[in-house]
Structures are given as structure tokens and as C-alpha cells.
Amino acid sequence: MSCYHEVHPELDPEQLEQLPNGLWRQEIELVFTDDPDRPSWRALEPARCAIDPVQARKLAFELDLLANIAEQYQERERERERERTR
């Protein structure tokens, strides 16, 4: 199984577009890249995903929530480890 190593958000002001209804749309692009230390002939091609600002905020919220939960799991495991070594 192959997986990407890094993700980078990009915003290109030149891609701001006006929709037929008069509203403006600016996409945020997420670029997923392989491990930079991997030889180029083995590296995965970058994958790109465009999201709008509303989707970006939802994703940021979910990532922040999951980061908090992951930190709680880590702290709980550190506490268990401390209890085992006493």
C-alpha cells in the first residue's frame, strides 16, 4: 500500500472566479506529496484536491477535534505507563 507523506494547502489568487449568479469563488487546493527522501523514480505523483472555504473550515474543525482526542489518548497512555513503572 502506498501513502502520501505530507499535505500542503495552496491558495492561488489568480484562480478567483465569478460564478454566473454573481457570487465569487476561491478554491483552496490541498496538495498531497510523497516522502521527499524517497527516490524520484519511486515517489508517488502529487495528488491535488480543491475545496471551497466552507469545506476548508469544516476540515480544519474536524482535524482540530481529532488532534485534541489524539492528545488525550497519548496522555492517557503516558499515565498508564507511569502507573506500570511505580
Secondary structure, 3 states (H helix, E strand, C coil): CCCCCEEEEECCHHHCEECCCCCEECCEEEEEECCCCCCCCCCCCCEEEEECHHHHHHHHHHHHHHHHHHHHHHHHHHHHHHHHHC
